[in-house]
C-alpha cells in the first residue's frame, strides 16, 4: 500500500525532494500548483466537469461509476507515464481525496511505489500562507533602484547566473510593474507568486543578504507580502545610473515593441492623458510609424523619469549609493565589487 506524507515532510530542505506529481486536471494545474511539480491528470477538464456535475445533480455513486469508466479506459497509459518517472514520487490532488487516493492505490497494485500528500494542494496553499504571514526572514536586503530602463532586471539575472542570492519579484509576478508591464509576459496569480517567493525565502534564509529590485507593494495584480516589504527599513540601497541611450536600448530589447505593436499602443492610450498633449501626440505618431526608439525616449523623459523621481522621495532618509555605468555588464561588475567590500567576498550558495 501507499504511504501518506505531510507538507512538513515534503518541504523538509534537509532531505532530497521527491518528484511531485499533480494528478488534477490541466486547468487546475495551470491556475496554481506546487513549484516543480509535473502534471499527470487522472481526468481532463471535460471529464472532471462531467463527473462533478453528476456528483452535484445525481448522486455520489453516479459520479463514482462514471469516474471508474473514465479511469478504466486510460489506466494502462496513466500508470506507464507515472512509472516512467524516476526517483521517489509523491502524488497529490486538490485536498488529498479521491483522485490522489485512487492514483496511489492503483500504482501500488502495479508495484509502483508512491506517497500521497496529506490534504493535497489545499493543505499546501494553507502552509504557504501561514509561512509568509509568520516567518522571520533574516538576510539583509540589497535593493536595486534606477530609472526605467536602467537594466535592473538584466542586472539581477547576471548576478543570479553567477551564484548571487537574487529574488526576482517581477519574474515571479510575470509583470514589470508598469502599464506596459504584461507585454510579452505571462502574468502569475497570487497563489503562484506566493509559492515561488516562499521557495526563494527558504532557499536564502541562511544567506547574509539577498538582492532584489526596489518594488512597490503591488506588481500588476500581485501583492508583495509584508515579510519582504519590512526589509526596506534596514536595506542597503543601490541606484543604477545608465545613459539615456542605453536605457532606450534596454527597453527595446526587453519589450520588443515591433512584435507587440497593438499591445504597446493600447497601453500608451491608458496614460496619454497624463502627458502634455503635444508630447503625447508625438509619442502616438512615433508608435504609429514604428519609430519605437523615439517613442521610448519621449516616454522616459516626459513620463517615467518624473514619476520615478517623485516615488524615490520615500527613500530620502536612506543612504542610496549611486552606481554609474555605461552598460548593464559594467553595472554588474561594480555591484559585485560593492557587495564584496560590504560582505567580505563573493557570495557562493
GUDREN-135038 format. One record per residue (C-alpha): residue number from 1; residue in one letter; z, x, y; chain. Coordinates in nm, 2 decimals. Each point is the difference from the previous one (the first is absolute). Example, Ala and Ser with C-alpha at 12.3 -4.5 7.8 and 13.67 -1.06 7.14 Angstrom:
BEGIN
{1, A, {0.78, 1.23, -0.45}, A};
{2, S, {-0.07, 0.14, 0.34}, A};
END
This chain:
BEGIN
{1, X, {0.00, 0.00, 0.00}, A};
{2, X, {-0.03, 0.10, 0.36}, A};
{3, X, {0.28, 0.10, 0.23}, A};
{4, X, {0.08, -0.10, 0.36}, A};
{5, X, {0.06, 0.24, 0.28}, A};
{6, X, {0.15, -0.06, 0.34}, A};
{7, X, {-0.14, 0.07, 0.34}, A};
{8, X, {0.25, 0.28, 0.04}, A};
{9, X, {-0.11, 0.16, -0.33}, A};
{10, X, {-0.37, -0.03, 0.10}, A};
{11, X, {0.05, 0.16, 0.34}, A};
{12, X, {0.24, 0.28, -0.11}, A};
{13, X, {-0.17, 0.30, 0.16}, A};
{14, X, {0.19, 0.24, -0.24}, A};
{15, X, {-0.21, -0.13, -0.29}, A};
{16, X, {-0.37, 0.01, -0.06}, A};
{17, X, {-0.15, -0.32, 0.12}, A};
{18, X, {-0.18, -0.21, -0.26}, A};
{19, X, {-0.34, -0.16, 0.04}, A};
{20, X, {0.07, -0.34, 0.16}, A};
{21, X, {-0.24, -0.28, -0.11}, A};
{22, X, {-0.02, -0.32, 0.21}, A};
{23, X, {-0.12, -0.29, -0.23}, A};
{24, X, {-0.02, -0.25, 0.28}, A};
{25, X, {-0.33, -0.14, 0.12}, A};
{26, X, {-0.24, 0.22, 0.22}, A};
{27, X, {0.08, -0.20, 0.31}, A};
{28, X, {0.38, 0.04, -0.05}, A};
{29, X, {-0.05, 0.37, -0.06}, A};
{30, X, {-0.22, 0.03, 0.32}, A};
{31, X, {0.26, -0.17, 0.21}, A};
{32, X, {0.28, 0.23, -0.09}, A};
{33, X, {0.11, 0.21, -0.30}, A};
{34, X, {0.22, 0.30, -0.09}, A};
{35, X, {-0.17, 0.31, 0.14}, A};
{36, X, {-0.20, 0.19, -0.26}, A};
{37, X, {-0.01, -0.29, -0.25}, A};
{38, X, {-0.31, -0.09, -0.19}, A};
{39, X, {-0.13, -0.36, -0.03}, A};
{40, X, {-0.07, -0.12, -0.35}, A};
{41, X, {0.02, -0.38, 0.05}, A};
{42, X, {0.08, -0.23, -0.29}, A};
{43, X, {-0.15, -0.29, 0.20}, A};
{44, X, {-0.27, 0.02, 0.26}, A};
{45, X, {0.04, -0.20, 0.32}, A};
{46, X, {-0.18, -0.31, -0.13}, A};
{47, X, {0.19, 0.00, -0.32}, A};
{48, X, {0.33, 0.04, 0.18}, A};
{49, X, {-0.08, -0.29, 0.23}, A};
{50, X, {-0.10, -0.23, -0.29}, A};
{51, X, {0.32, 0.08, -0.20}, A};
{52, X, {0.21, -0.05, 0.31}, A};
{53, X, {-0.15, -0.34, 0.06}, A};
{54, X, {0.06, -0.11, -0.36}, A};
{55, X, {0.36, 0.11, 0.04}, A};
{56, X, {0.06, -0.20, 0.31}, A};
{57, X, {-0.21, -0.31, -0.07}, A};
{58, X, {0.02, -0.03, -0.38}, A};
{59, X, {0.28, 0.19, -0.18}, A};
{60, X, {0.13, 0.34, -0.07}, A};
{61, X, {-0.12, -0.03, -0.36}, A};
{62, X, {-0.35, -0.09, 0.11}, A};
{63, X, {0.00, 0.31, 0.22}, A};
{64, X, {0.13, 0.22, -0.29}, A};
{65, X, {-0.27, -0.14, -0.24}, A};
{66, X, {-0.28, 0.08, 0.25}, A};
{67, X, {0.15, 0.34, 0.07}, A};
{68, X, {-0.01, 0.08, -0.38}, A};
{69, X, {-0.36, -0.10, -0.01}, A};
{70, X, {-0.10, 0.22, 0.28}, A};
{71, X, {0.20, 0.30, -0.12}, A};
{72, X, {-0.13, -0.03, -0.36}, A};
{73, X, {-0.36, 0.04, 0.12}, A};
{74, X, {0.06, 0.32, 0.19}, A};
{75, X, {0.29, 0.15, -0.20}, A};
{76, X, {-0.19, 0.29, -0.18}, A};
{77, X, {-0.15, 0.13, 0.32}, A};
{78, X, {0.33, -0.05, 0.19}, A};
{79, X, {0.20, 0.20, -0.26}, A};
{80, X, {-0.26, 0.28, -0.02}, A};
{81, X, {0.01, 0.05, 0.37}, A};
{82, X, {0.37, 0.04, 0.03}, A};
{83, X, {0.02, 0.20, -0.33}, A};
{84, X, {-0.25, 0.24, 0.15}, A};
{85, X, {0.23, 0.08, 0.29}, A};
{86, X, {0.19, 0.33, -0.07}, A};
{87, X, {0.37, 0.06, 0.05}, A};
{88, X, {0.30, -0.23, 0.02}, A};
{89, X, {-0.09, -0.35, 0.12}, A};
{90, X, {0.18, -0.27, 0.19}, A};
{91, X, {-0.15, -0.35, 0.04}, A};
{92, X, {0.10, -0.26, 0.26}, A};
{93, X, {-0.11, -0.34, 0.13}, A};
{94, X, {0.13, -0.21, 0.29}, A};
{95, X, {0.36, -0.04, -0.12}, A};
{96, X, {0.02, 0.15, -0.35}, A};
{97, X, {-0.10, -0.33, -0.16}, A};
{98, X, {-0.26, -0.13, -0.24}, A};
{99, X, {-0.29, 0.24, 0.09}, A};
{100, X, {0.19, 0.33, -0.04}, A};
{101, X, {0.21, -0.13, -0.29}, A};
{102, X, {-0.31, -0.11, -0.19}, A};
{103, X, {-0.18, 0.33, 0.08}, A};
{104, X, {0.29, 0.21, -0.12}, A};
{105, X, {0.05, -0.20, -0.31}, A};
{106, X, {-0.36, 0.01, -0.10}, A};
{107, X, {-0.02, 0.37, 0.06}, A};
{108, X, {0.31, 0.07, -0.20}, A};
{109, X, {-0.15, -0.20, -0.30}, A};
{110, X, {-0.30, 0.24, 0.03}, A};
{111, X, {0.23, 0.30, 0.00}, A};
{112, X, {-0.07, 0.07, 0.37}, A};
{113, X, {0.33, 0.08, 0.16}, A};
{114, X, {0.07, -0.12, 0.35}, A};
{115, X, {0.30, -0.10, 0.21}, A};
{116, X, {0.02, -0.31, 0.22}, A};
{117, X, {0.13, 0.01, 0.35}, A};
{118, X, {0.29, -0.24, 0.05}, A};
{119, X, {-0.06, -0.25, 0.27}, A};
{120, X, {-0.36, 0.11, 0.05}, A};
{121, X, {-0.16, 0.05, 0.34}, A};
{122, X, {0.24, -0.24, 0.16}, A};
{123, X, {0.30, 0.22, -0.09}, A};
{124, X, {-0.19, 0.31, 0.12}, A};
{125, X, {-0.07, -0.16, 0.34}, A};
{126, X, {0.36, -0.10, 0.03}, A};
{127, X, {0.10, 0.36, -0.07}, A};
{128, X, {-0.24, 0.14, 0.26}, A};
{129, X, {0.13, -0.24, 0.27}, A};
{130, X, {0.36, 0.09, -0.09}, A};
{131, X, {-0.07, 0.37, 0.01}, A};
{132, X, {-0.18, -0.01, 0.34}, A};
{133, X, {0.28, -0.21, 0.15}, A};
{134, X, {0.29, 0.21, -0.13}, A};
{135, X, {-0.11, 0.36, -0.07}, A};
{136, X, {0.08, 0.29, 0.22}, A};
{137, X, {-0.29, 0.24, 0.06}, A};
{138, X, {0.14, 0.35, 0.09}, A};
{139, X, {-0.30, 0.22, 0.09}, A};
{140, X, {-0.06, 0.06, 0.36}, A};
{141, X, {-0.32, -0.16, 0.14}, A};
{142, X, {-0.27, 0.21, 0.17}, A};
{143, X, {-0.20, -0.26, 0.20}, A};
{144, X, {-0.36, 0.07, 0.10}, A};
{145, X, {-0.11, -0.14, 0.34}, A};
{146, X, {-0.33, 0.02, 0.17}, A};
{147, X, {-0.26, -0.19, 0.20}, A};
{148, X, {-0.24, -0.22, -0.21}, A};
{149, X, {-0.25, 0.23, -0.17}, A};
{150, X, {0.23, 0.30, -0.01}, A};
{151, X, {-0.05, 0.03, -0.38}, A};
{152, X, {0.35, -0.09, -0.09}, A};
{153, X, {-0.10, -0.16, -0.33}, A};
{154, X, {-0.23, 0.29, -0.09}, A};
{155, X, {0.28, 0.24, 0.09}, A};
{156, X, {0.24, -0.18, -0.24}, A};
{157, X, {-0.26, 0.02, -0.28}, A};
{158, X, {-0.05, 0.37, 0.05}, A};
{159, X, {0.38, 0.06, -0.01}, A};
{160, X, {0.04, -0.22, -0.31}, A};
{161, X, {-0.28, 0.18, -0.18}, A};
{162, X, {0.18, 0.33, 0.04}, A};
{163, X, {0.33, -0.14, -0.13}, A};
{164, X, {0.19, -0.12, 0.31}, A};
{165, X, {0.22, -0.32, -0.03}, A};
{166, X, {-0.23, -0.25, 0.18}, A};
{167, X, {0.05, -0.38, 0.02}, A};
{168, X, {-0.33, -0.16, 0.10}, A};
{169, X, {0.10, -0.34, 0.13}, A};
{170, X, {-0.35, -0.10, 0.12}, A};
{171, X, {-0.14, 0.10, -0.33}, A};
{172, X, {0.25, -0.21, -0.18}, A};
{173, X, {-0.06, -0.29, 0.23}, A};
{174, X, {-0.38, 0.03, -0.02}, A};
{175, X, {0.00, -0.04, 0.38}, A};
{176, X, {-0.02, 0.24, 0.29}, A};
{177, X, {0.22, -0.21, 0.22}, A};
{178, X, {-0.25, -0.11, 0.27}, A};
{179, X, {-0.23, -0.29, 0.05}, A};
{180, X, {-0.27, 0.21, -0.17}, A};
{181, X, {0.26, 0.10, -0.27}, A};
{182, X, {-0.15, -0.18, -0.30}, A};
{183, X, {-0.35, 0.12, 0.04}, A};
{184, X, {-0.12, 0.18, -0.31}, A};
{185, X, {0.34, -0.04, -0.17}, A};
{186, X, {0.17, -0.24, -0.24}, A};
{187, X, {0.32, -0.14, 0.15}, A};
{188, X, {0.30, -0.01, -0.22}, A};
{189, X, {0.25, -0.28, -0.01}, A};
{190, X, {0.37, 0.05, 0.06}, A};
{191, X, {0.09, 0.01, -0.37}, A};
{192, X, {-0.25, 0.28, -0.07}, A};
{193, X, {0.10, 0.20, 0.31}, A};
{194, X, {0.37, -0.03, -0.09}, A};
{195, X, {-0.06, 0.12, -0.35}, A};
{196, X, {-0.20, 0.30, 0.11}, A};
{197, X, {0.24, 0.09, 0.27}, A};
{198, X, {0.30, -0.01, -0.24}, A};
{199, X, {-0.18, 0.23, -0.24}, A};
{200, X, {-0.03, 0.26, 0.28}, A};
{201, X, {0.35, -0.04, 0.12}, A};
{202, X, {0.14, 0.06, -0.35}, A};
{203, X, {-0.24, 0.29, -0.05}, A};
{204, X, {0.11, 0.18, 0.32}, A};
{205, X, {0.37, -0.10, 0.00}, A};
{206, X, {0.10, 0.37, -0.06}, A};
{207, X, {-0.24, 0.15, 0.25}, A};
{208, X, {0.13, 0.15, 0.32}, A};
{209, X, {-0.25, -0.20, 0.21}, A};
{210, X, {-0.29, -0.24, -0.03}, A};
{211, X, {-0.31, -0.01, 0.23}, A};
{212, X, {-0.14, -0.33, 0.12}, A};
{213, X, {-0.19, -0.15, 0.29}, A};
{214, X, {0.21, -0.16, 0.27}, A};
{215, X, {-0.08, -0.37, -0.06}, A};
{216, X, {0.12, -0.32, 0.15}, A};
{217, X, {0.20, -0.25, -0.20}, A};
{218, X, {-0.33, -0.18, -0.10}, A};
{219, X, {-0.31, 0.15, -0.15}, A};
{220, X, {-0.25, -0.28, 0.00}, A};
{221, X, {0.17, -0.27, -0.21}, A};
{222, X, {0.25, 0.24, -0.15}, A};
{223, X, {0.36, 0.04, 0.12}, A};
{224, X, {0.15, 0.35, -0.04}, A};
{225, X, {0.36, -0.02, -0.15}, A};
{226, X, {0.30, 0.10, 0.21}, A};
{227, X, {0.08, 0.29, -0.24}, A};
{228, X, {-0.29, 0.18, 0.17}, A};
{229, X, {0.02, -0.14, 0.35}, A};
{230, X, {0.35, 0.13, 0.04}, A};
{231, X, {-0.13, 0.36, -0.07}, A};
{232, X, {-0.15, 0.01, 0.35}, A};
{233, X, {0.33, 0.08, 0.17}, A};
{234, X, {0.06, 0.33, -0.17}, A};
{235, X, {-0.37, 0.09, -0.06}, A};
{236, X, {-0.19, 0.31, 0.11}, A};
{237, X, {-0.29, -0.12, 0.21}, A};
{238, X, {-0.33, 0.19, 0.01}, A};
{239, X, {-0.29, -0.12, 0.23}, A};
{240, X, {-0.35, 0.11, -0.11}, A};
{241, X, {-0.24, 0.06, 0.29}, A};
{242, X, {-0.37, 0.04, -0.06}, A};
{243, X, {-0.28, 0.00, 0.25}, A};
{244, X, {-0.17, -0.33, 0.08}, A};
{245, X, {-0.32, 0.10, -0.17}, A};
{246, X, {0.18, 0.09, -0.33}, A};
{247, X, {0.19, -0.34, 0.01}, A};
{248, X, {-0.33, -0.19, 0.04}, A};
{249, X, {-0.15, 0.19, -0.30}, A};
{250, X, {0.31, -0.07, -0.20}, A};
{251, X, {-0.02, -0.37, 0.06}, A};
{252, X, {-0.37, -0.01, -0.08}, A};
{253, X, {0.07, 0.18, -0.33}, A};
{254, X, {0.29, -0.24, -0.09}, A};
{255, X, {-0.16, -0.33, 0.10}, A};
{256, X, {-0.37, 0.07, -0.06}, A};
{257, X, {-0.09, -0.29, 0.24}, A};
{258, X, {-0.37, 0.01, -0.09}, A};
{259, X, {0.11, -0.12, -0.34}, A};
{260, X, {0.23, -0.27, 0.14}, A};
{261, X, {-0.19, -0.11, 0.31}, A};
{262, X, {0.09, -0.37, -0.02}, A};
{263, X, {0.37, 0.07, -0.07}, A};
{264, X, {0.02, 0.24, 0.29}, A};
{265, X, {-0.16, -0.23, 0.25}, A};
{266, X, {0.22, -0.29, -0.12}, A};
{267, X, {0.31, 0.21, 0.04}, A};
{268, X, {-0.11, 0.11, 0.35}, A};
{269, X, {-0.04, -0.36, 0.11}, A};
{270, X, {0.37, -0.06, -0.06}, A};
{271, X, {0.10, 0.26, 0.26}, A};
{272, X, {-0.29, -0.01, 0.24}, A};
{273, X, {0.19, -0.22, 0.25}, A};
{274, X, {0.27, 0.26, 0.03}, A};
{275, X, {-0.25, 0.26, 0.13}, A};
{276, X, {-0.14, 0.02, 0.36}, A};
{277, X, {-0.31, -0.22, -0.02}, A};
{278, X, {-0.27, 0.26, 0.09}, A};
{279, X, {0.15, 0.24, -0.26}, A};
{280, X, {0.01, -0.27, -0.26}, A};
{281, X, {-0.36, -0.08, 0.06}, A};
{282, X, {-0.10, 0.36, -0.04}, A};
{283, X, {0.19, 0.03, -0.33}, A};
{284, X, {-0.16, -0.32, -0.12}, A};
{285, X, {-0.34, 0.13, 0.09}, A};
{286, X, {0.06, 0.33, -0.17}, A};
{287, X, {0.11, -0.17, -0.32}, A};
{288, X, {-0.31, -0.22, 0.01}, A};
{289, X, {-0.23, 0.30, 0.05}, A};
{290, X, {0.18, 0.21, -0.27}, A};
{291, X, {0.13, 0.25, 0.25}, A};
{292, X, {0.33, 0.01, -0.18}, A};
{293, X, {0.12, 0.33, 0.14}, A};
{294, X, {-0.02, -0.13, 0.35}, A};
{295, X, {0.17, -0.33, -0.10}, A};
{296, X, {0.29, 0.19, -0.16}, A};
{297, X, {0.04, 0.24, 0.30}, A};
{298, X, {0.03, -0.30, 0.24}, A};
{299, X, {0.24, -0.18, -0.23}, A};
{300, X, {0.22, 0.31, -0.02}, A};
{301, X, {0.00, 0.07, 0.38}, A};
{302, X, {0.04, -0.36, 0.12}, A};
{303, X, {0.19, -0.18, -0.28}, A};
{304, X, {0.17, 0.21, -0.26}, A};
{305, X, {0.13, 0.30, 0.20}, A};
{306, X, {0.18, -0.21, 0.26}, A};
{307, X, {0.15, -0.22, -0.27}, A};
{308, X, {0.12, 0.30, -0.19}, A};
{309, X, {0.16, 0.17, 0.30}, A};
{310, X, {0.19, -0.33, 0.07}, A};
{311, X, {0.12, -0.02, -0.36}, A};
{312, X, {0.11, 0.36, -0.01}, A};
{313, X, {0.25, -0.06, 0.28}, A};
{314, X, {0.24, -0.13, -0.27}, A};
{315, X, {0.03, 0.36, -0.10}, A};
{316, X, {0.07, 0.12, 0.35}, A};
{317, X, {0.35, 0.12, -0.10}, A};
{318, X, {-0.14, 0.18, -0.31}, A};
{319, X, {-0.12, 0.36, 0.00}, A};
{320, X, {-0.37, -0.03, -0.09}, A};
{321, X, {-0.15, 0.34, -0.07}, A};
{322, X, {-0.37, 0.03, 0.09}, A};
{323, X, {-0.25, 0.13, -0.26}, A};
{324, X, {-0.32, 0.09, 0.19}, A};
{325, X, {-0.31, 0.07, -0.22}, A};
{326, X, {-0.37, -0.02, 0.01}, A};
{327, X, {-0.03, -0.15, -0.35}, A};
{328, X, {0.21, -0.17, -0.26}, A};
{329, X, {0.00, 0.31, -0.22}, A};
{330, X, {0.14, 0.20, 0.28}, A};
{331, X, {0.26, -0.26, 0.07}, A};
{332, X, {0.10, 0.00, -0.37}, A};
{333, X, {0.05, 0.38, 0.01}, A};
{334, X, {0.22, -0.03, 0.31}, A};
{335, X, {0.21, -0.28, -0.15}, A};
{336, X, {0.05, 0.21, -0.32}, A};
{337, X, {0.12, 0.29, 0.22}, A};
{338, X, {0.24, -0.23, 0.18}, A};
{339, X, {0.14, -0.14, -0.32}, A};
{340, X, {0.04, 0.35, -0.15}, A};
{341, X, {0.19, 0.11, 0.31}, A};
{342, X, {0.22, -0.31, 0.00}, A};
{343, X, {0.07, -0.04, -0.38}, A};
{344, X, {-0.04, 0.36, -0.12}, A};
{345, X, {-0.32, 0.02, -0.19}, A};
{346, X, {-0.28, -0.22, -0.14}, A};
{347, X, {0.12, -0.31, -0.18}, A};
{348, X, {-0.07, 0.00, -0.37}, A};
{349, X, {0.06, -0.31, -0.20}, A};
END
